[in-house]
Amino acid sequence: MARVTVEDCIDKVENRFELVLLASHRARMISSGSPLTIDRDNDKNPVVALREVAEQTVSPEDLKEDLIHSLQKYVEVDEPEADAVPMVPNTAPQGGTEVNQVDDSAVEFDRMSEEDLLRGLEGLVPPERKDDV
């Protein structure tokens, strides 16, 4: 029966490998409690999944998207980078004494790439271990 079902499904999903991936994913969904869209007829989950694809009660595109989503471990979200916050001017404390003002306008900060940071960390030697027993 599964061979006939595979032949019926080739019209909906042209690549056999992709059909196997989608049907196995749907079979796992069924075994985890997803509702059936057709009668079971005493068939096992993989055959039911193939029959659902063949009868177009589930969309192969939706299965493909769900399969891709289930395999993703990290989803990168594009968020805008935070703008640089201007420095707050140094003011005198409330006690009335003045604080020496330093001109920060000439201070420049270097940006370090991740590769430069890793190269710098490779040269570091860990401190010697002392047993305080």
Backbone as XML, in Angstrom:
<?xml version="1.0"?>
<chain id="A" units="angstrom">
  <residue number="1" name="MET">
    <atom name="N" x="0.819" y="-1.193" z="0.000"/>
    <atom name="CA" x="0.000" y="0.000" z="0.000"/>
    <atom name="C" x="0.863" y="1.257" z="0.000"/>
  </residue>
  <residue number="2" name="ALA">
    <atom name="N" x="2.010" y="1.245" z="0.684"/>
    <atom name="CA" x="2.849" y="2.434" z="0.750"/>
    <atom name="C" x="3.430" y="2.767" z="-0.622"/>
  </residue>
  <residue number="3" name="ARG">
    <atom name="N" x="3.705" y="1.770" z="-1.455"/>
    <atom name="CA" x="4.262" y="2.038" z="-2.769"/>
    <atom name="C" x="3.262" y="2.824" z="-3.619"/>
  </residue>
  <residue number="4" name="VAL">
    <atom name="N" x="2.002" y="2.441" z="-3.580"/>
    <atom name="CA" x="0.981" y="3.154" z="-4.326"/>
    <atom name="C" x="0.859" y="4.582" z="-3.788"/>
  </residue>
  <residue number="5" name="THR">
    <atom name="N" x="0.974" y="4.742" z="-2.468"/>
    <atom name="CA" x="0.874" y="6.052" z="-1.860"/>
    <atom name="C" x="2.043" y="6.926" z="-2.290"/>
  </residue>
  <residue number="6" name="VAL">
    <atom name="N" x="3.248" y="6.365" z="-2.377"/>
    <atom name="CA" x="4.406" y="7.117" z="-2.834"/>
    <atom name="C" x="4.193" y="7.567" z="-4.272"/>
  </residue>
  <residue number="7" name="GLU">
    <atom name="N" x="3.677" y="6.674" z="-5.114"/>
    <atom name="CA" x="3.419" y="7.049" z="-6.499"/>
    <atom name="C" x="2.365" y="8.155" z="-6.589"/>
  </residue>
  <residue number="8" name="ASP">
    <atom name="N" x="1.381" y="8.134" z="-5.697"/>
    <atom name="CA" x="0.380" y="9.195" z="-5.686"/>
    <atom name="C" x="0.976" y="10.526" z="-5.215"/>
  </residue>
  <residue number="9" name="CYS">
    <atom name="N" x="1.946" y="10.460" z="-4.351"/>
    <atom name="CA" x="2.524" y="11.668" z="-3.776"/>
    <atom name="C" x="3.512" y="12.354" z="-4.708"/>
  </residue>
  <residue number="10" name="ILE">
    <atom name="N" x="4.083" y="11.625" z="-5.632"/>
    <atom name="CA" x="5.080" y="12.201" z="-6.530"/>
    <atom name="C" x="4.480" y="13.361" z="-7.334"/>
  </residue>
  <residue number="11" name="ASP">
    <atom name="N" x="3.167" y="13.313" z="-7.577"/>
    <atom name="CA" x="2.525" y="14.426" z="-8.276"/>
    <atom name="C" x="2.549" y="15.704" z="-7.436"/>
  </residue>
  <residue number="12" name="LYS">
    <atom name="N" x="2.506" y="15.565" z="-6.114"/>
    <atom name="CA" x="2.442" y="16.730" z="-5.223"/>
    <atom name="C" x="3.839" y="17.205" z="-4.808"/>
  </residue>
  <residue number="13" name="VAL">
    <atom name="N" x="4.733" y="16.243" z="-4.549"/>
    <atom name="CA" x="6.117" y="16.546" z="-4.168"/>
    <atom name="C" x="6.994" y="15.805" z="-5.162"/>
  </residue>
  <residue number="14" name="GLU">
    <atom name="N" x="7.657" y="16.525" z="-6.032"/>
    <atom name="CA" x="8.361" y="15.888" z="-7.140"/>
    <atom name="C" x="9.623" y="15.154" z="-6.716"/>
  </residue>
  <residue number="15" name="ASN">
    <atom name="N" x="10.306" y="15.641" z="-5.729"/>
    <atom name="CA" x="11.548" y="15.030" z="-5.285"/>
    <atom name="C" x="11.241" y="13.950" z="-4.248"/>
  </residue>
  <residue number="16" name="ARG">
    <atom name="N" x="11.664" y="12.731" z="-4.497"/>
    <atom name="CA" x="11.378" y="11.618" z="-3.573"/>
    <atom name="C" x="12.052" y="11.819" z="-2.214"/>
  </residue>
  <residue number="17" name="PHE">
    <atom name="N" x="13.256" y="12.353" z="-2.255"/>
    <atom name="CA" x="13.950" y="12.600" z="-0.985"/>
    <atom name="C" x="13.177" y="13.605" z="-0.137"/>
  </residue>
  <residue number="18" name="GLU">
    <atom name="N" x="12.722" y="14.680" z="-0.759"/>
    <atom name="CA" x="11.938" y="15.671" z="-0.036"/>
    <atom name="C" x="10.628" y="15.067" z="0.470"/>
  </residue>
  <residue number="19" name="LEU">
    <atom name="N" x="10.036" y="14.182" z="-0.332"/>
    <atom name="CA" x="8.807" y="13.503" z="0.091"/>
    <atom name="C" x="9.051" y="12.671" z="1.344"/>
  </residue>
  <residue number="20" name="VAL">
    <atom name="N" x="10.169" y="11.977" z="1.384"/>
    <atom name="CA" x="10.499" y="11.170" z="2.569"/>
    <atom name="C" x="10.686" y="12.067" z="3.782"/>
  </residue>
  <residue number="21" name="LEU">
    <atom name="N" x="11.385" y="13.192" z="3.603"/>
    <atom name="CA" x="11.585" y="14.116" z="4.724"/>
    <atom name="C" x="10.260" y="14.668" z="5.241"/>
  </residue>
  <residue number="22" name="LEU">
    <atom name="N" x="9.399" y="15.091" z="4.308"/>
    <atom name="CA" x="8.117" y="15.678" z="4.716"/>
    <atom name="C" x="7.213" y="14.641" z="5.370"/>
  </residue>
  <residue number="23" name="ALA">
    <atom name="N" x="7.155" y="13.433" z="4.790"/>
    <atom name="CA" x="6.290" y="12.392" z="5.351"/>
    <atom name="C" x="6.793" y="11.943" z="6.726"/>
  </residue>
  <residue number="24" name="SER">
    <atom name="N" x="8.115" y="11.851" z="6.881"/>
    <atom name="CA" x="8.630" y="11.441" z="8.195"/>
    <atom name="C" x="8.378" y="12.523" z="9.238"/>
  </residue>
  <residue number="25" name="HIS">
    <atom name="N" x="8.498" y="13.774" z="8.824"/>
    <atom name="CA" x="8.197" y="14.863" z="9.758"/>
    <atom name="C" x="6.715" y="14.835" z="10.151"/>
  </residue>
  <residue number="26" name="ARG">
    <atom name="N" x="5.843" y="14.635" z="9.182"/>
    <atom name="CA" x="4.399" y="14.558" z="9.466"/>
    <atom name="C" x="4.090" y="13.344" z="10.344"/>
  </residue>
  <residue number="27" name="ALA">
    <atom name="N" x="4.766" y="12.226" z="10.105"/>
    <atom name="CA" x="4.552" y="11.037" z="10.934"/>
    <atom name="C" x="4.970" y="11.305" z="12.380"/>
  </residue>
  <residue number="28" name="ARG">
    <atom name="N" x="6.071" y="12.040" z="12.569"/>
    <atom name="CA" x="6.483" y="12.400" z="13.927"/>
    <atom name="C" x="5.481" y="13.345" z="14.571"/>
  </residue>
  <residue number="29" name="MET">
    <atom name="N" x="4.919" y="14.248" z="13.766"/>
    <atom name="CA" x="3.892" y="15.146" z="14.301"/>
    <atom name="C" x="2.662" y="14.350" z="14.744"/>
  </residue>
  <residue number="30" name="ILE">
    <atom name="N" x="2.271" y="13.359" z="13.944"/>
    <atom name="CA" x="1.107" y="12.525" z="14.288"/>
    <atom name="C" x="1.381" y="11.748" z="15.570"/>
  </residue>
  <residue number="31" name="SER">
    <atom name="N" x="2.595" y="11.191" z="15.687"/>
    <atom name="CA" x="2.899" y="10.398" z="16.886"/>
    <atom name="C" x="2.997" y="11.275" z="18.126"/>
  </residue>
  <residue number="32" name="SER">
    <atom name="N" x="3.263" y="12.575" z="17.948"/>
    <atom name="CA" x="3.319" y="13.455" z="19.112"/>
    <atom name="C" x="1.957" y="14.069" z="19.439"/>
  </residue>
  <residue number="33" name="GLY">
    <atom name="N" x="0.920" y="13.681" z="18.684"/>
    <atom name="CA" x="-0.427" y="14.098" z="19.056"/>
    <atom name="C" x="-1.107" y="15.044" z="18.098"/>
  </residue>
  <residue number="34" name="SER">
    <atom name="N" x="-0.523" y="15.321" z="16.964"/>
    <atom name="CA" x="-1.164" y="16.206" z="15.993"/>
    <atom name="C" x="-2.419" y="15.527" z="15.448"/>
  </residue>
  <residue number="35" name="PRO">
    <atom name="N" x="-3.499" y="16.262" z="15.241"/>
    <atom name="CA" x="-4.738" y="15.628" z="14.768"/>
    <atom name="C" x="-4.612" y="15.137" z="13.327"/>
  </residue>
  <residue number="36" name="LEU">
    <atom name="N" x="-5.261" y="14.013" z="13.052"/>
    <atom name="CA" x="-5.259" y="13.440" z="11.707"/>
    <atom name="C" x="-6.240" y="14.193" z="10.821"/>
  </residue>
  <residue number="37" name="THR">
    <atom name="N" x="-5.921" y="14.281" z="9.536"/>
    <atom name="CA" x="-6.821" y="14.944" z="8.603"/>
    <atom name="C" x="-7.582" y="13.941" z="7.738"/>
  </residue>
  <residue number="38" name="ILE">
    <atom name="N" x="-7.244" y="12.640" z="7.866"/>
    <atom name="CA" x="-7.955" y="11.569" z="7.155"/>
    <atom name="C" x="-8.211" y="10.442" z="8.141"/>
  </residue>
  <residue number="39" name="ASP">
    <atom name="N" x="-9.003" y="9.446" z="7.733"/>
    <atom name="CA" x="-9.238" y="8.279" z="8.582"/>
    <atom name="C" x="-7.992" y="7.421" z="8.604"/>
  </residue>
  <residue number="40" name="ARG">
    <atom name="N" x="-7.704" y="6.845" z="9.769"/>
    <atom name="CA" x="-6.489" y="6.048" z="9.926"/>
    <atom name="C" x="-6.566" y="4.729" z="9.161"/>
  </residue>
  <residue number="41" name="ASP">
    <atom name="N" x="-7.699" y="4.048" z="9.123"/>
    <atom name="CA" x="-7.865" y="2.753" z="8.449"/>
    <atom name="C" x="-6.818" y="1.727" z="8.873"/>
  </residue>
  <residue number="42" name="ASN">
    <atom name="N" x="-6.461" y="1.713" z="10.150"/>
    <atom name="CA" x="-5.518" y="0.762" z="10.712"/>
    <atom name="C" x="-4.123" y="0.867" z="10.086"/>
  </residue>
  <residue number="43" name="ASP">
    <atom name="N" x="-3.775" y="2.044" z="9.565"/>
    <atom name="CA" x="-2.443" y="2.266" z="8.989"/>
    <atom name="C" x="-1.515" y="2.858" z="10.024"/>
  </residue>
  <residue number="44" name="LYS">
    <atom name="N" x="-0.229" y="2.658" z="9.803"/>
    <atom name="CA" x="0.759" y="3.245" z="10.695"/>
    <atom name="C" x="0.991" y="4.706" z="10.305"/>
  </residue>
  <residue number="45" name="ASN">
    <atom name="N" x="1.654" y="5.424" z="11.194"/>
    <atom name="CA" x="1.820" y="6.865" z="11.016"/>
    <atom name="C" x="2.496" y="7.272" z="9.700"/>
  </residue>
  <residue number="46" name="PRO">
    <atom name="N" x="3.572" y="6.594" z="9.254"/>
    <atom name="CA" x="4.175" y="7.004" z="7.973"/>
    <atom name="C" x="3.220" y="6.854" z="6.786"/>
  </residue>
  <residue number="47" name="VAL">
    <atom name="N" x="2.418" y="5.804" z="6.780"/>
    <atom name="CA" x="1.471" y="5.590" z="5.682"/>
    <atom name="C" x="0.357" y="6.638" z="5.746"/>
  </residue>
  <residue number="48" name="VAL">
    <atom name="N" x="-0.089" y="6.957" z="6.955"/>
    <atom name="CA" x="-1.112" y="7.991" z="7.106"/>
    <atom name="C" x="-0.560" y="9.327" z="6.607"/>
  </residue>
  <residue number="49" name="ALA">
    <atom name="N" x="0.697" y="9.628" z="6.940"/>
    <atom name="CA" x="1.305" y="10.883" z="6.490"/>
    <atom name="C" x="1.388" y="10.929" z="4.973"/>
  </residue>
  <residue number="50" name="LEU">
    <atom name="N" x="1.771" y="9.823" z="4.337"/>
    <atom name="CA" x="1.829" y="9.783" z="2.872"/>
    <atom name="C" x="0.437" y="9.928" z="2.260"/>
  </residue>
  <residue number="51" name="ARG">
    <atom name="N" x="-0.548" y="9.299" z="2.871"/>
    <atom name="CA" x="-1.917" y="9.421" z="2.353"/>
    <atom name="C" x="-2.431" y="10.852" z="2.489"/>
  </residue>
  <residue number="52" name="GLU">
    <atom name="N" x="-2.055" y="11.537" z="3.574"/>
    <atom name="CA" x="-2.460" y="12.934" z="3.748"/>
    <atom name="C" x="-1.853" y="13.815" z="2.650"/>
  </residue>
  <residue number="53" name="VAL">
    <atom name="N" x="-0.600" y="13.557" z="2.306"/>
    <atom name="CA" x="0.036" y="14.328" z="1.239"/>
    <atom name="C" x="-0.620" y="14.008" z="-0.100"/>
  </residue>
  <residue number="54" name="ALA">
    <atom name="N" x="-0.901" y="12.713" z="-0.337"/>
    <atom name="CA" x="-1.494" y="12.294" z="-1.611"/>
    <atom name="C" x="-2.891" y="12.886" z="-1.792"/>
  </residue>
  <residue number="55" name="GLU">
    <atom name="N" x="-3.671" y="12.943" z="-0.740"/>
    <atom name="CA" x="-5.035" y="13.463" z="-0.831"/>
    <atom name="C" x="-5.092" y="14.975" z="-0.618"/>
  </residue>
  <residue number="56" name="GLN">
    <atom name="N" x="-3.936" y="15.588" z="-0.451"/>
    <atom name="CA" x="-3.800" y="17.033" z="-0.283"/>
    <atom name="C" x="-4.615" y="17.581" z="0.890"/>
  </residue>
  <residue number="57" name="THR">
    <atom name="N" x="-4.692" y="16.834" z="1.980"/>
    <atom name="CA" x="-5.339" y="17.356" z="3.186"/>
    <atom name="C" x="-4.351" y="18.165" z="4.022"/>
  </residue>
  <residue number="58" name="VAL">
    <atom name="N" x="-3.058" y="17.966" z="3.771"/>
    <atom name="CA" x="-2.019" y="18.819" z="4.349"/>
    <atom name="C" x="-1.201" y="19.385" z="3.197"/>
  </residue>
  <residue number="59" name="SER">
    <atom name="N" x="-0.751" y="20.603" z="3.340"/>
    <atom name="CA" x="0.015" y="21.256" z="2.288"/>
    <atom name="C" x="1.492" y="20.883" z="2.398"/>
  </residue>
  <residue number="60" name="PRO">
    <atom name="N" x="2.104" y="20.419" z="1.313"/>
    <atom name="CA" x="3.541" y="20.123" z="1.366"/>
    <atom name="C" x="4.383" y="21.358" z="1.700"/>
  </residue>
  <residue number="61" name="GLU">
    <atom name="N" x="3.940" y="22.524" z="1.249"/>
    <atom name="CA" x="4.682" y="23.754" z="1.551"/>
    <atom name="C" x="4.635" y="24.069" z="3.049"/>
  </residue>
  <residue number="62" name="ASP">
    <atom name="N" x="3.469" y="23.856" z="3.668"/>
    <atom name="CA" x="3.365" y="24.088" z="5.112"/>
    <atom name="C" x="4.216" y="23.085" z="5.885"/>
  </residue>
  <residue number="63" name="LEU">
    <atom name="N" x="4.218" y="21.839" z="5.437"/>
    <atom name="CA" x="5.058" y="20.829" z="6.083"/>
    <atom name="C" x="6.535" y="21.192" z="5.958"/>
  </residue>
  <residue number="64" name="LYS">
    <atom name="N" x="6.915" y="21.681" z="4.781"/>
    <atom name="CA" x="8.313" y="22.045" z="4.550"/>
    <atom name="C" x="8.720" y="23.196" z="5.473"/>
  </residue>
  <residue number="65" name="GLU">
    <atom name="N" x="7.886" y="24.204" z="5.586"/>
    <atom name="CA" x="8.184" y="25.331" z="6.476"/>
    <atom name="C" x="8.267" y="24.878" z="7.934"/>
  </residue>
  <residue number="66" name="ASP">
    <atom name="N" x="7.354" y="23.996" z="8.334"/>
    <atom name="CA" x="7.357" y="23.491" z="9.704"/>
    <atom name="C" x="8.596" y="22.642" z="9.972"/>
  </residue>
  <residue number="67" name="LEU">
    <atom name="N" x="9.010" y="21.857" z="8.980"/>
    <atom name="CA" x="10.215" y="21.037" z="9.121"/>
    <atom name="C" x="11.444" y="21.927" z="9.270"/>
  </residue>
  <residue number="68" name="ILE">
    <atom name="N" x="11.557" y="22.944" z="8.454"/>
    <atom name="CA" x="12.697" y="23.856" z="8.539"/>
    <atom name="C" x="12.714" y="24.551" z="9.893"/>
  </residue>
  <residue number="69" name="HIS">
    <atom name="N" x="11.551" y="24.987" z="10.331"/>
    <atom name="CA" x="11.469" y="25.663" z="11.628"/>
    <atom name="C" x="11.853" y="24.728" z="12.773"/>
  </residue>
  <residue number="70" name="SER">
    <atom name="N" x="11.470" y="23.455" z="12.682"/>
    <atom name="CA" x="11.775" y="22.515" z="13.760"/>
    <atom name="C" x="13.267" y="22.178" z="13.813"/>
  </residue>
  <residue number="71" name="LEU">
    <atom name="N" x="13.980" y="22.325" z="12.700"/>
    <atom name="CA" x="15.402" y="21.997" z="12.668"/>
    <atom name="C" x="16.293" y="23.175" z="13.051"/>
  </residue>
  <residue number="72" name="GLN">
    <atom name="N" x="15.743" y="24.369" z="13.095"/>
    <atom name="CA" x="16.546" y="25.536" z="13.421"/>
    <atom name="C" x="16.842" y="25.581" z="14.910"/>
  </residue>
  <residue number="73" name="LYS">
    <atom name="N" x="18.111" y="25.794" z="15.220"/>
    <atom name="CA" x="18.508" y="25.903" z="16.613"/>
    <atom name="C" x="18.663" y="27.354" z="17.025"/>
  </residue>
  <residue number="74" name="TYR">
    <atom name="N" x="19.068" y="28.193" z="16.076"/>
    <atom name="CA" x="19.282" y="29.603" z="16.378"/>
    <atom name="C" x="18.655" y="30.410" z="15.254"/>
  </residue>
  <residue number="75" name="VAL">
    <atom name="N" x="17.787" y="31.290" z="15.623"/>
    <atom name="CA" x="17.140" y="32.154" z="14.643"/>
    <atom name="C" x="17.696" y="33.552" z="14.839"/>
  </residue>
  <residue number="76" name="GLU">
    <atom name="N" x="18.365" y="34.069" z="13.812"/>
    <atom name="CA" x="18.961" y="35.391" z="13.903"/>
    <atom name="C" x="17.900" y="36.444" z="13.633"/>
  </residue>
  <residue number="77" name="VAL">
    <atom name="N" x="17.804" y="37.381" z="14.544"/>
    <atom name="CA" x="16.836" y="38.453" z="14.411"/>
    <atom name="C" x="17.601" y="39.727" z="14.083"/>
  </residue>
  <residue number="78" name="ASP">
    <atom name="N" x="17.236" y="40.376" z="13.005"/>
    <atom name="CA" x="17.890" y="41.621" z="12.631"/>
    <atom name="C" x="17.309" y="42.758" z="13.455"/>
  </residue>
  <residue number="79" name="GLU">
    <atom name="N" x="18.112" y="43.260" z="14.358"/>
    <atom name="CA" x="17.699" y="44.386" z="15.189"/>
    <atom name="C" x="18.623" y="45.554" z="14.898"/>
  </residue>
  <residue number="80" name="PRO">
    <atom name="N" x="18.090" y="46.754" z="14.888"/>
    <atom name="CA" x="18.969" y="47.903" z="14.649"/>
    <atom name="C" x="19.946" y="48.068" z="15.804"/>
  </residue>
  <residue number="81" name="GLU">
    <atom name="N" x="21.151" y="48.480" z="15.439"/>
    <atom name="CA" x="22.159" y="48.691" z="16.481"/>
    <atom name="C" x="21.851" y="49.961" z="17.245"/>
  </residue>
  <residue number="82" name="ALA">
    <atom name="N" x="22.167" y="49.943" z="18.521"/>
    <atom name="CA" x="21.904" y="51.101" z="19.365"/>
    <atom name="C" x="22.833" y="52.243" z="18.973"/>
  </residue>
  <residue number="83" name="ASP">
    <atom name="N" x="22.307" y="53.441" z="18.953"/>
    <atom name="CA" x="23.121" y="54.609" z="18.649"/>
    <atom name="C" x="24.029" y="54.909" z="19.831"/>
  </residue>
  <residue number="84" name="ALA">
    <atom name="N" x="25.147" y="55.562" z="19.528"/>
    <atom name="CA" x="26.074" y="55.930" z="20.593"/>
    <atom name="C" x="25.426" y="56.978" z="21.492"/>
  </residue>
  <residue number="85" name="VAL">
    <atom name="N" x="25.551" y="56.779" z="22.784"/>
    <atom name="CA" x="24.973" y="57.696" z="23.756"/>
    <atom name="C" x="26.018" y="58.754" z="24.086"/>
  </residue>
  <residue number="86" name="PRO">
    <atom name="N" x="25.664" y="60.034" z="23.989"/>
    <atom name="CA" x="26.653" y="61.081" z="24.323"/>
    <atom name="C" x="26.973" y="61.050" z="25.812"/>
  </residue>
  <residue number="87" name="MET">
    <atom name="N" x="28.198" y="61.456" z="26.123"/>
    <atom name="CA" x="28.627" y="61.467" z="27.521"/>
    <atom name="C" x="27.953" y="62.601" z="28.264"/>
  </residue>
  <residue number="88" name="VAL">
    <atom name="N" x="27.651" y="62.373" z="29.527"/>
    <atom name="CA" x="27.047" y="63.387" z="30.381"/>
    <atom name="C" x="28.177" y="64.277" z="30.888"/>
  </residue>
  <residue number="89" name="PRO">
    <atom name="N" x="28.018" y="65.581" z="30.806"/>
    <atom name="CA" x="29.094" y="66.465" z="31.284"/>
    <atom name="C" x="29.292" y="66.292" z="32.786"/>
  </residue>
  <residue number="90" name="ASN">
    <atom name="N" x="30.534" y="66.398" z="33.205"/>
    <atom name="CA" x="30.893" y="66.242" z="34.612"/>
    <atom name="C" x="30.528" y="67.528" z="35.352"/>
  </residue>
  <residue number="91" name="THR">
    <atom name="N" x="29.659" y="67.431" z="36.332"/>
    <atom name="CA" x="29.235" y="68.597" z="37.095"/>
    <atom name="C" x="29.774" y="68.507" z="38.506"/>
  </residue>
  <residue number="92" name="ALA">
    <atom name="N" x="29.790" y="69.628" z="39.157"/>
    <atom name="CA" x="30.291" y="69.689" z="40.533"/>
    <atom name="C" x="29.304" y="69.005" z="41.455"/>
  </residue>
  <residue number="93" name="PRO">
    <atom name="N" x="29.790" y="68.309" z="42.495"/>
    <atom name="CA" x="28.876" y="67.689" z="43.453"/>
    <atom name="C" x="28.087" y="68.753" z="44.213"/>
  </residue>
  <residue number="94" name="GLN">
    <atom name="N" x="27.041" y="68.347" z="44.873"/>
    <atom name="CA" x="26.139" y="69.280" z="45.539"/>
    <atom name="C" x="26.775" y="69.942" z="46.755"/>
  </residue>
  <residue number="95" name="GLY">
    <atom name="N" x="27.883" y="69.409" z="47.240"/>
    <atom name="CA" x="28.533" y="69.994" z="48.415"/>
    <atom name="C" x="29.172" y="71.331" z="48.123"/>
  </residue>
  <residue number="96" name="GLY">
    <atom name="N" x="29.306" y="71.720" z="46.885"/>
    <atom name="CA" x="29.834" y="73.018" z="46.548"/>
    <atom name="C" x="31.283" y="72.972" z="46.116"/>
  </residue>
  <residue number="97" name="THR">
    <atom name="N" x="32.000" y="71.892" z="46.364"/>
    <atom name="CA" x="33.388" y="71.840" z="45.942"/>
    <atom name="C" x="33.437" y="71.499" z="44.460"/>
  </residue>
  <residue number="98" name="GLU">
    <atom name="N" x="34.378" y="72.100" z="43.781"/>
    <atom name="CA" x="34.472" y="71.868" z="42.343"/>
    <atom name="C" x="35.374" y="70.681" z="42.062"/>
  </residue>
  <residue number="99" name="VAL">
    <atom name="N" x="35.054" y="69.991" z="40.996"/>
    <atom name="CA" x="35.836" y="68.839" z="40.569"/>
    <atom name="C" x="36.685" y="69.295" z="39.390"/>
  </residue>
  <residue number="100" name="ASN">
    <atom name="N" x="37.913" y="68.805" z="39.337"/>
    <atom name="CA" x="38.778" y="69.163" z="38.216"/>
    <atom name="C" x="38.157" y="68.654" z="36.921"/>
  </residue>
  <residue number="101" name="GLN">
    <atom name="N" x="37.914" y="69.563" z="36.003"/>
    <atom name="CA" x="37.320" y="69.200" z="34.718"/>
    <atom name="C" x="38.434" y="68.728" z="33.777"/>
  </residue>
  <residue number="102" name="VAL">
    <atom name="N" x="38.178" y="67.617" z="33.094"/>
    <atom name="CA" x="39.129" y="67.085" z="32.131"/>
    <atom name="C" x="38.483" y="67.184" z="30.763"/>
  </residue>
  <residue number="103" name="ASP">
    <atom name="N" x="39.238" y="67.654" z="29.818"/>
    <atom name="CA" x="38.718" y="67.795" z="28.460"/>
    <atom name="C" x="38.719" y="66.421" z="27.791"/>
  </residue>
  <residue number="104" name="ASP">
    <atom name="N" x="37.516" y="65.847" z="27.596"/>
    <atom name="CA" x="37.387" y="64.522" z="26.998"/>
    <atom name="C" x="37.296" y="64.560" z="25.480"/>
  </residue>
  <residue number="105" name="SER">
    <atom name="N" x="37.324" y="65.724" z="24.890"/>
    <atom name="CA" x="37.113" y="65.809" z="23.446"/>
    <atom name="C" x="38.274" y="65.219" z="22.658"/>
  </residue>
  <residue number="106" name="ALA">
    <atom name="N" x="39.475" y="65.184" z="23.236"/>
    <atom name="CA" x="40.630" y="64.671" z="22.509"/>
    <atom name="C" x="40.812" y="63.167" z="22.682"/>
  </residue>
  <residue number="107" name="VAL">
    <atom name="N" x="40.018" y="62.542" z="23.539"/>
    <atom name="CA" x="40.157" y="61.110" z="23.796"/>
    <atom name="C" x="39.507" y="60.335" z="22.660"/>
  </residue>
  <residue number="108" name="GLU">
    <atom name="N" x="40.245" y="59.379" z="22.107"/>
    <atom name="CA" x="39.713" y="58.529" z="21.049"/>
    <atom name="C" x="39.768" y="57.080" z="21.522"/>
  </residue>
  <residue number="109" name="PHE">
    <atom name="N" x="38.770" y="56.332" z="21.173"/>
    <atom name="CA" x="38.728" y="54.927" z="21.529"/>
    <atom name="C" x="38.939" y="54.102" z="20.274"/>
  </residue>
  <residue number="110" name="ASP">
    <atom name="N" x="39.792" y="53.125" z="20.375"/>
    <atom name="CA" x="40.033" y="52.245" z="19.247"/>
    <atom name="C" x="38.995" y="51.139" z="19.243"/>
  </residue>
  <residue number="111" name="ARG">
    <atom name="N" x="38.573" y="50.777" z="18.075"/>
    <atom name="CA" x="37.662" y="49.646" z="17.920"/>
    <atom name="C" x="38.515" y="48.432" z="17.615"/>
  </residue>
  <residue number="112" name="MET">
    <atom name="N" x="38.223" y="47.331" z="18.293"/>
    <atom name="CA" x="38.995" y="46.113" z="18.097"/>
    <atom name="C" x="38.088" y="45.061" z="17.486"/>
  </residue>
  <residue number="113" name="SER">
    <atom name="N" x="38.584" y="44.402" z="16.461"/>
    <atom name="CA" x="37.785" y="43.346" z="15.849"/>
    <atom name="C" x="37.891" y="42.087" z="16.707"/>
  </residue>
  <residue number="114" name="GLU">
    <atom name="N" x="37.002" y="41.165" z="16.454"/>
    <atom name="CA" x="36.999" y="39.918" z="17.212"/>
    <atom name="C" x="38.284" y="39.133" z="16.973"/>
  </residue>
  <residue number="115" name="GLU">
    <atom name="N" x="38.799" y="39.172" z="15.733"/>
    <atom name="CA" x="40.035" y="38.452" z="15.415"/>
    <atom name="C" x="41.214" y="39.031" z="16.191"/>
  </residue>
  <residue number="116" name="ASP">
    <atom name="N" x="41.264" y="40.391" z="16.282"/>
    <atom name="CA" x="42.348" y="41.021" z="17.045"/>
    <atom name="C" x="42.262" y="40.652" z="18.518"/>
  </residue>
  <residue number="117" name="LEU">
    <atom name="N" x="41.058" y="40.592" z="19.043"/>
    <atom name="CA" x="40.863" y="40.224" z="20.441"/>
    <atom name="C" x="41.330" y="38.798" z="20.693"/>
  </residue>
  <residue number="118" name="LEU">
    <atom name="N" x="40.962" y="37.880" z="19.787"/>
    <atom name="CA" x="41.377" y="36.483" z="19.960"/>
    <atom name="C" x="42.886" y="36.335" z="19.858"/>
  </residue>
  <residue number="119" name="ARG">
    <atom name="N" x="43.523" y="37.073" z="18.930"/>
    <atom name="CA" x="44.978" y="37.016" z="18.814"/>
    <atom name="C" x="45.635" y="37.534" z="20.087"/>
  </residue>
  <residue number="120" name="GLY">
    <atom name="N" x="45.067" y="38.570" z="20.674"/>
    <atom name="CA" x="45.615" y="39.108" z="21.910"/>
    <atom name="C" x="45.446" y="38.159" z="23.078"/>
  </residue>
  <residue number="121" name="LEU">
    <atom name="N" x="44.324" y="37.452" z="23.105"/>
    <atom name="CA" x="44.081" y="36.511" z="24.203"/>
    <atom name="C" x="44.958" y="35.272" z="24.098"/>
  </residue>
  <residue number="122" name="GLU">
    <atom name="N" x="45.356" y="34.904" z="22.878"/>
    <atom name="CA" x="46.207" y="33.720" z="22.715"/>
    <atom name="C" x="47.565" y="33.917" z="23.376"/>
  </residue>
  <residue number="123" name="GLY">
    <atom name="N" x="48.050" y="35.147" z="23.403"/>
    <atom name="CA" x="49.363" y="35.415" z="23.979"/>
    <atom name="C" x="49.371" y="35.440" z="25.492"/>
  </residue>
  <residue number="124" name="LEU">
    <atom name="N" x="48.210" y="35.477" z="26.120"/>
    <atom name="CA" x="48.153" y="35.527" z="27.578"/>
    <atom name="C" x="48.487" y="34.179" z="28.189"/>
  </residue>
  <residue number="125" name="VAL">
    <atom name="N" x="49.182" y="34.216" z="29.297"/>
    <atom name="CA" x="49.544" y="33.001" z="30.027"/>
    <atom name="C" x="48.684" y="32.948" z="31.280"/>
  </residue>
  <residue number="126" name="PRO">
    <atom name="N" x="48.020" y="31.805" z="31.542"/>
    <atom name="CA" x="47.180" y="31.746" z="32.739"/>
    <atom name="C" x="48.034" y="31.812" z="33.998"/>
  </residue>
  <residue number="127" name="PRO">
    <atom name="N" x="47.502" y="32.393" z="35.066"/>
    <atom name="CA" x="48.273" y="32.484" z="36.311"/>
    <atom name="C" x="48.556" y="31.101" z="36.879"/>
  </residue>
  <residue number="128" name="GLU">
    <atom name="N" x="49.676" y="31.025" z="37.592"/>
    <atom name="CA" x="50.031" y="29.733" z="38.182"/>
    <atom name="C" x="49.042" y="29.393" z="39.276"/>
  </residue>
  <residue number="129" name="ARG">
    <atom name="N" x="48.780" y="28.120" z="39.364"/>
    <atom name="CA" x="47.795" y="27.656" z="40.338"/>
    <atom name="C" x="48.470" y="27.394" z="41.670"/>
  </residue>
  <residue number="130" name="LYS">
    <atom name="N" x="47.899" y="27.903" z="42.735"/>
    <atom name="CA" x="48.460" y="27.688" z="44.077"/>
    <atom name="C" x="47.456" y="26.845" z="44.857"/>
  </residue>
  <residue number="131" name="ASP">
    <atom name="N" x="47.952" y="25.800" z="45.437"/>
    <atom name="CA" x="47.074" y="24.944" z="46.253"/>
    <atom name="C" x="47.134" y="25.438" z="47.693"/>
  </residue>
  <residue number="132" name="ASP">
    <atom name="N" x="46.017" y="25.954" z="48.162"/>
    <atom name="CA" x="45.930" y="26.455" z="49.544"/>
    <atom name="C" x="45.225" y="25.425" z="50.401"/>
  </residue>
  <residue number="133" name="VAL">
    <atom name="N" x="45.844" y="24.277" z="50.559"/>
    <atom name="CA" x="45.204" y="23.212" z="51.309"/>
    <atom name="C" x="45.753" y="23.113" z="52.681"/>
  </residue>
</chain>
